[in-house]
Amino acid sequence: MRDASQLHQLDRRVAERILRYGGSRFPAELQEDIEWLDSHPMMSPDFATAWLIYIARHDERPLIDWYLDEHALSLPGGTLEWLEAQQKSWLSIWEVLEVERGRIVLRDRLTDAERVVHDVKASDALERHWFVLARIIDSGSTSLFCGMYPAPLGPYDGLSVIEKMRKLLRRRTAVQPQRLRDWKVAARMVNEWSAVIARRAAPPQLQNLDGDPLLLTEDRWTFDAAQRQELLRCIASIEGADAVDENRFSIVGKDDTLLGRIAIGAGVLTVSTNSIARADARRSEIELACAGMLRSHVRSHSDPASSAHEPSPGEPSVHDPEADAMIAQLKEQHYAKWLNDPLPSLNGKTPVEAVRTKRGREQVDAILKHIELIESRSEPAARYDAGKLRDALGLHTE
């Protein structure tokens, strides 16, 4: 019995021979398939190879069928068995149920099949609740990936592709694997999957509650330290100014929206806002209230959507225990309210309302899995237990 490593080596050797065969017999068709694959983002050689040999059609048949017609009798037994196992496989959307080093438990969300794949590299890259677009080959008691789209999707995005495929296949229950071996169905899966990846790659258009583009903005002025107390009184007179301590103020709107923060340092007054519109409004208020006391105005920006402001891989992060505790408290308040909030992703229904139907339960479950995935990366002290939401909704993972 060959192990996964030996099977992958065998697969690479055989794939090279089959692609050479295909290049000589179907050169034009093979080139068209390659151009189609290249049109999709993040295409990998492994996925492309599996597509060209086992999925794409040449004169209505996959390349593997043509190859075996001519070479089956001359192939060693182990090689023939491997290629026959490849013929039985199908491309589908698999949910990661469990991950540990070298071992991944997956469920096909279209056929309901389950597999345990032994793959160290994949186990290091994947996380529970992610979805992968892949072919899984069963060889004896061993299952392994042979053609996985390199970009996984999160729970909600994965469910959106699953729902589109169920609609195409006109099936709400388990699909027969044979239907997924249809290259047109497989092509639709790849197109839908890559469309989500392309949308996710676009820069996020972040906005604040006013609908303004989100841009962290900081305005600074210098002032005479001798006028500090008078400056504090002027700041306190601004509508919505709320003293945090002797050096800091919050500017709060009538609906309790935080409109800006003011810090009075040693001869420097700093105002932080999250949009140019709010920055301009706070600047006008402050310069009017503190007329004659401020000078040397400077403004700077930072884009929260820019990767330039994200920590580099491996860069140590510094966490404030008090801040983590505050974040945890805010999450508790947010999710307690979230249960009864109408959500656009649920077509205006609340989670409590949505779980009354099968489709709604699937959608809410996907959202909860996304929350669990995000929270698993949070600091323990700031982490929210999404199990509380599952308890409240009567929705538990199997």
Stockholm file with secondary structure:
# STOCKHOLM 1.0

chainA/1-398         MRDASQLHQLDRRVAERILRYGGSRFPAELQEDIEWLDSHPMMSPDFATAWLIYIARHDERPLIDWYLDEHALSLPGGTLEWLEAQQKSWLSIWEVLEVERGRIVLRDRLTDAERVVHDVKASDALERHWFVLARIIDSGSTSLFCGMYPAPLGPYDGLSVIEKMRKLLRRRTAVQPQRLRDWKVAARMVNEWSAVIARRAAPPQLQNLDGDPLLLTEDRWTFDAAQRQELLRCIASIEGADAVDENRFSIVGKDDTLLGRIAIGAGVLTVSTNSIARADARRSEIELACAGMLRSHVRSHSDPASSAHEPSPGEPSVHDPEADAMIAQLKEQHYAKWLNDPLPSLNGKTPVEAVRTKRGREQVDAILKHIELIESRSEPAARYDAGKLRDALGLHTE
#=GR chainA/1-398 SS CCCHHHHHHHHHHHHHHHHHHHHHHSHHHHHHHHHHHHTSTTCCHHHHHHIIIIISEETTEEHHHHHHHHHGGGSCHHHHHHHHHHHHCCEEEEEEEEEETTEEEEEETTTCCEEEECCHHHHHHCCTTCEEEEEEEEETTEEEEEEECSSCBCHHHHHHHHHHHHHHHTCSSCCCHHHHTSHHHHHHHHHHHHHHHHHHHSCCCCBCTTSCBCCEEEEEEEECGGGHHHHHHHHHTSTTEEEEETTEEEEECTTSCEEEEEEECSSEEEEEESSHHHHHHHHHHHHHHTTTTEEEEEEEEECTTCGGGSCCTTCCCCCCHHHHHHHHHHHHHHHHHHTTSCCGGGTTCCHHHHTTSHHHHHHHHHHHHHHHHHHHTSCGGGCCCTHHHHHHHTCCCC
#=GC SS_cons         CCCHHHHHHHHHHHHHHHHHHHHHHSHHHHHHHHHHHHTSTTCCHHHHHHIIIIISEETTEEHHHHHHHHHGGGSCHHHHHHHHHHHHCCEEEEEEEEEETTEEEEEETTTCCEEEECCHHHHHHCCTTCEEEEEEEEETTEEEEEEECSSCBCHHHHHHHHHHHHHHHTCSSCCCHHHHTSHHHHHHHHHHHHHHHHHHHSCCCCBCTTSCBCCEEEEEEEECGGGHHHHHHHHHTSTTEEEEETTEEEEECTTSCEEEEEEECSSEEEEEESSHHHHHHHHHHHHHHTTTTEEEEEEEEECTTCGGGSCCTTCCCCCCHHHHHHHHHHHHHHHHHHTTSCCGGGTTCCHHHHTTSHHHHHHHHHHHHHHHHHHHTSCGGGCCCTHHHHHHHTCCCC
//
